[in-house]
């Protein structure tokens, strides 16, 4: 059996196609002979020998994210994304839909979309091999270590939908790999997202107007279909609140023990507030 969704990928070295006779469920070999082997956890590292200047999420950060998301705290975001992106995967009844999760992490949001449209194929891109070990378990999904600011290792026009949740947005490349009429669904935080928690935990401030910034950055290749506001209450115990902090950039700089000393032994309440901007490739 070939590696899942390999037809949605291209060689990151020469942009060539894969040699079907040489490909297996554990390796990809392009027409120029470049070879990439899957790790035991199922992901493929396309950055081998190239590296990146950005820091991937650590194993501890990924574990914190997995615990937090598995508790359902961000389920409203996942549901809104699946609602927004699913129609693009069902446009053509003659072939399965194809989705890219850019900055996929563990694949939590992609999983909601694939559950909504069974039989679809997907590519999950992220810097963290620890996260992609989880995403690789999703059906029909190729999980690939990659830097989103580089040309994406995908052919032109191969994707029906792109998910981007709190992740870098390489709109020129998104436009290249999306088919015309395909959808890019981008999640950005509102200025008051988790504001009550930012008073006690090391979390980044959010500038106002990020959804408008998304539309401007998307440029001439996209039309905005709509913006959906998603608001939901959160009640977190100390461990869940610390997981929320550690799964973000603060996870590179602080420890769980340090954060727990800042919290009282009582629930923390906050409001999640994000926008889902839906852009159509023109």
C-alpha positions as CSV (number, residue, x, y, z in Angstrom):
1,X,0.0,0.0,0.0
2,X,1.5,3.4,-0.9
3,X,2.1,6.2,1.6
4,X,-1.2,7.9,2.3
5,X,-2.1,10.8,0.0
6,X,1.3,10.8,-1.7
7,X,-0.4,12.0,-4.9
8,X,-0.9,15.4,-3.2
9,X,2.8,15.8,-2.6
10,X,5.8,16.6,-4.7
11,X,9.5,16.3,-4.1
12,X,10.7,19.2,-2.0
13,X,14.1,19.2,-3.7
14,X,13.3,19.2,-7.4
15,X,9.5,19.5,-7.4
16,X,9.3,16.3,-9.3
17,X,6.6,13.6,-9.1
18,X,7.1,10.3,-7.3
19,X,8.1,7.0,-9.0
20,X,5.2,4.7,-8.3
21,X,7.3,1.6,-8.7
22,X,9.8,2.8,-6.0
23,X,7.3,4.2,-3.5
24,X,6.1,2.1,-0.6
25,X,4.1,2.6,2.6
26,X,7.3,3.7,4.2
27,X,9.1,5.7,1.6
28,X,8.8,8.1,-1.3
29,X,11.3,8.2,-4.3
30,X,11.0,11.0,-6.9
31,X,11.8,10.7,-10.6
32,X,15.2,12.3,-9.9
33,X,16.0,9.7,-7.2
34,X,15.5,11.8,-4.1
35,X,14.3,9.5,-1.3
36,X,12.3,10.3,1.9
37,X,11.5,7.6,4.4
38,X,8.7,7.8,6.9
39,X,9.5,7.7,10.6
40,X,8.1,4.9,12.7
41,X,5.3,7.3,13.9
42,X,4.2,7.7,10.2
43,X,5.3,11.2,9.3
44,X,7.8,12.1,6.6
45,X,10.5,14.8,7.3
46,X,11.0,16.9,4.1
47,X,13.4,19.2,5.9
48,X,16.1,16.7,6.3
49,X,19.4,18.4,5.6
50,X,17.8,21.8,5.2
51,X,16.7,22.8,8.7
52,X,14.7,25.9,9.6
53,X,15.3,29.0,11.7
54,X,12.0,28.6,13.5
55,X,11.6,26.5,16.6
56,X,9.2,23.5,16.4
57,X,6.9,22.7,19.3
58,X,8.6,20.3,21.8
59,X,7.2,17.0,23.0
60,X,6.0,18.6,26.2
61,X,4.2,21.4,24.3
62,X,2.5,18.9,22.1
63,X,1.5,16.8,25.0
64,X,-0.1,19.9,26.7
65,X,-1.9,20.7,23.4
66,X,-3.2,17.2,23.0
67,X,-4.6,17.1,26.6
68,X,-6.2,20.5,26.3
69,X,-7.8,19.8,22.9
70,X,-8.9,16.3,23.8
71,X,-11.0,17.9,26.7
72,X,-13.1,19.6,24.1
73,X,-12.4,23.2,25.1
74,X,-11.8,24.3,21.5
75,X,-14.5,22.1,20.0
76,X,-16.5,25.2,18.9
77,X,-13.6,26.3,16.7
78,X,-13.3,22.8,15.1
79,X,-17.0,22.7,14.4
80,X,-17.0,26.1,12.8
81,X,-14.0,25.2,10.6
82,X,-15.6,21.9,9.5
83,X,-18.8,23.8,8.6
84,X,-16.8,26.3,6.6
85,X,-14.5,24.0,4.7
86,X,-16.6,20.9,4.1
87,X,-18.5,22.2,1.1
88,X,-15.3,22.6,-0.8
89,X,-14.5,18.9,-0.4
90,X,-17.8,17.9,-1.8
91,X,-17.8,20.0,-5.0
92,X,-16.8,17.2,-7.3
93,X,-18.7,13.9,-6.8
94,X,-16.3,12.1,-9.2
95,X,-13.2,12.3,-6.9
96,X,-12.5,12.5,-3.2
97,X,-11.8,16.0,-1.8
98,X,-8.3,17.2,-0.7
99,X,-7.5,19.4,2.2
100,X,-4.3,21.0,3.5
101,X,-3.9,21.7,7.2
102,X,-1.1,24.4,7.3
103,X,0.4,24.3,10.8
104,X,-1.6,21.2,11.6
105,X,-0.1,20.4,15.0
106,X,-1.7,17.2,16.2
107,X,-4.4,17.3,13.4
108,X,-7.2,18.1,15.8
109,X,-9.0,20.5,13.5
110,X,-8.3,18.4,10.4
111,X,-9.8,15.4,12.1
112,X,-13.1,17.3,12.5
113,X,-13.1,18.1,8.8
114,X,-12.3,14.5,7.7
115,X,-15.0,13.2,10.0
116,X,-17.5,15.6,8.3
117,X,-16.4,14.4,4.8
118,X,-15.3,10.8,5.0
119,X,-13.1,9.5,2.2
120,X,-11.3,12.8,1.7
121,X,-7.5,13.0,1.4
122,X,-5.3,15.4,3.3
123,X,-1.9,16.8,3.9
124,X,-0.8,18.0,7.4
125,X,2.2,20.3,7.4
126,X,4.0,21.3,10.6
127,X,7.5,21.9,12.0
128,X,7.0,19.6,14.9
129,X,7.6,16.0,14.4
130,X,6.1,15.3,17.8
131,X,2.8,16.8,16.7
132,X,2.8,15.1,13.3
133,X,3.2,11.7,14.9
134,X,-0.4,12.2,16.0
135,X,-1.6,13.8,12.7
136,X,-0.2,10.8,10.8
137,X,-2.8,8.6,12.3
138,X,-5.6,10.4,10.6
139,X,-7.2,8.4,7.7
140,X,-6.0,9.3,4.2
141,X,-3.5,11.8,5.6
142,X,0.2,12.5,4.7
143,X,1.9,14.2,7.6
144,X,5.0,16.1,6.6
145,X,7.6,18.1,8.5
146,X,7.8,21.4,6.7
147,X,8.4,25.2,7.1
148,X,5.3,27.0,5.9
149,X,7.3,30.0,4.7
150,X,9.0,27.9,2.1
151,X,7.4,26.9,-1.2
152,X,4.9,24.2,-0.3
153,X,5.8,20.6,-1.4
154,X,2.5,20.3,-3.3
155,X,1.6,20.5,-7.0
156,X,-0.3,23.5,-8.4
157,X,-4.1,23.5,-7.9
158,X,-4.3,20.2,-6.0
159,X,-6.2,21.3,-2.9
160,X,-9.9,21.9,-2.5
161,X,-9.6,23.5,1.0
162,X,-6.9,24.9,3.3
163,X,-7.1,25.1,7.1
164,X,-4.9,27.6,8.9
165,X,-5.5,27.9,12.7
166,X,-3.3,30.4,14.5
167,X,-0.5,29.5,12.1
168,X,1.7,31.3,9.5
169,X,-0.2,32.3,6.4
170,X,1.8,32.0,3.2
171,X,-1.0,33.3,0.9
172,X,1.0,33.2,-2.4
173,X,1.6,29.5,-1.9
174,X,-1.9,28.9,-0.6
175,X,-3.2,30.5,-3.9
176,X,-0.8,28.3,-5.9
177,X,-1.9,25.0,-4.4
178,X,-5.6,25.7,-4.2
179,X,-7.8,25.0,-7.2
180,X,-9.9,27.9,-8.5
181,X,-13.1,28.1,-6.3
182,X,-11.3,26.3,-3.5
183,X,-11.5,27.7,0.1
184,X,-9.0,28.9,2.6
185,X,-10.4,29.0,6.1
186,X,-8.3,31.0,8.5
187,X,-8.8,31.2,12.2
188,X,-7.5,34.3,14.0
189,X,-8.0,35.4,17.6
190,X,-10.1,38.4,18.6
191,X,-8.5,41.1,20.7
192,X,-10.3,39.9,23.8
193,X,-9.6,36.2,23.2
194,X,-8.7,34.6,26.6
195,X,-8.2,38.1,28.0
196,X,-8.9,37.0,31.6
197,X,-6.2,34.4,31.4
198,X,-3.6,36.8,30.0
199,X,-3.7,38.6,33.3
200,X,-2.3,35.6,35.1
201,X,-0.5,33.5,32.5
202,X,2.3,34.3,30.0
203,X,0.2,34.5,26.8
204,X,0.6,36.9,23.8
205,X,-1.5,40.0,23.5
206,X,-3.7,40.1,20.4
207,X,-4.0,43.2,18.3
208,X,-7.4,44.3,17.0
209,X,-8.4,43.8,13.4
210,X,-6.6,40.6,12.6
211,X,-9.4,39.4,10.3
212,X,-9.1,42.5,8.2
213,X,-5.4,41.9,8.1
214,X,-6.1,38.4,6.7
215,X,-8.2,39.8,3.9
216,X,-5.5,42.4,3.0
217,X,-2.7,39.8,3.1
218,X,-4.7,37.4,0.9
219,X,-4.3,39.8,-2.0
220,X,-5.8,39.6,-5.5
221,X,-6.0,35.8,-5.6
222,X,-8.8,35.5,-3.0
223,X,-12.3,36.9,-2.4
224,X,-13.7,37.0,1.1
225,X,-16.7,34.8,1.3
226,X,-17.5,35.7,4.9
227,X,-16.3,36.0,8.5
228,X,-17.8,34.0,11.3
229,X,-17.5,35.0,14.9
230,X,-17.0,32.1,17.3
231,X,-17.4,32.8,21.0
232,X,-17.5,30.3,23.8
233,X,-17.0,30.1,27.6
234,X,-14.2,28.3,29.3
235,X,-13.9,27.0,32.8
236,X,-10.5,25.6,33.5
237,X,-8.8,24.0,36.5
238,X,-5.2,24.9,37.1
239,X,-3.8,21.9,35.1
240,X,-5.9,22.7,32.0
241,X,-5.0,26.4,32.2
242,X,-1.3,25.6,32.4
243,X,-1.7,23.2,29.4
244,X,-3.3,26.1,27.5
245,X,-0.3,28.4,28.2
246,X,2.3,25.7,27.5
247,X,0.8,24.7,24.1
248,X,1.7,28.2,22.8
249,X,4.9,30.1,22.5
250,X,5.3,30.4,26.3
251,X,6.0,26.6,26.3
252,X,9.5,27.4,25.0
253,X,10.3,29.6,28.0
254,X,8.5,28.4,31.1
255,X,7.8,25.2,33.0
256,X,4.6,23.7,34.3
257,X,5.9,24.0,37.9
258,X,6.6,27.7,37.4
259,X,3.1,28.3,36.0
260,X,1.3,26.4,38.7
261,X,2.8,28.6,41.4
262,X,1.0,31.6,39.8
263,X,-2.5,30.0,40.1
264,X,-4.9,29.4,43.0
265,X,-6.6,26.2,43.5
266,X,-9.9,27.4,42.0
267,X,-11.4,27.3,38.5
268,X,-10.4,30.0,36.0
269,X,-13.0,31.4,33.7
270,X,-12.4,33.1,30.4
271,X,-14.0,33.6,27.0
272,X,-12.7,32.2,23.8
273,X,-13.2,34.6,20.9
274,X,-12.0,33.9,17.4
275,X,-12.9,34.7,13.8
276,X,-13.1,32.2,11.0
277,X,-12.3,34.1,7.7
278,X,-13.4,32.1,4.6
279,X,-11.6,33.1,1.4
280,X,-12.4,31.7,-2.1
281,X,-9.6,31.2,-4.7
282,X,-10.5,33.3,-7.8
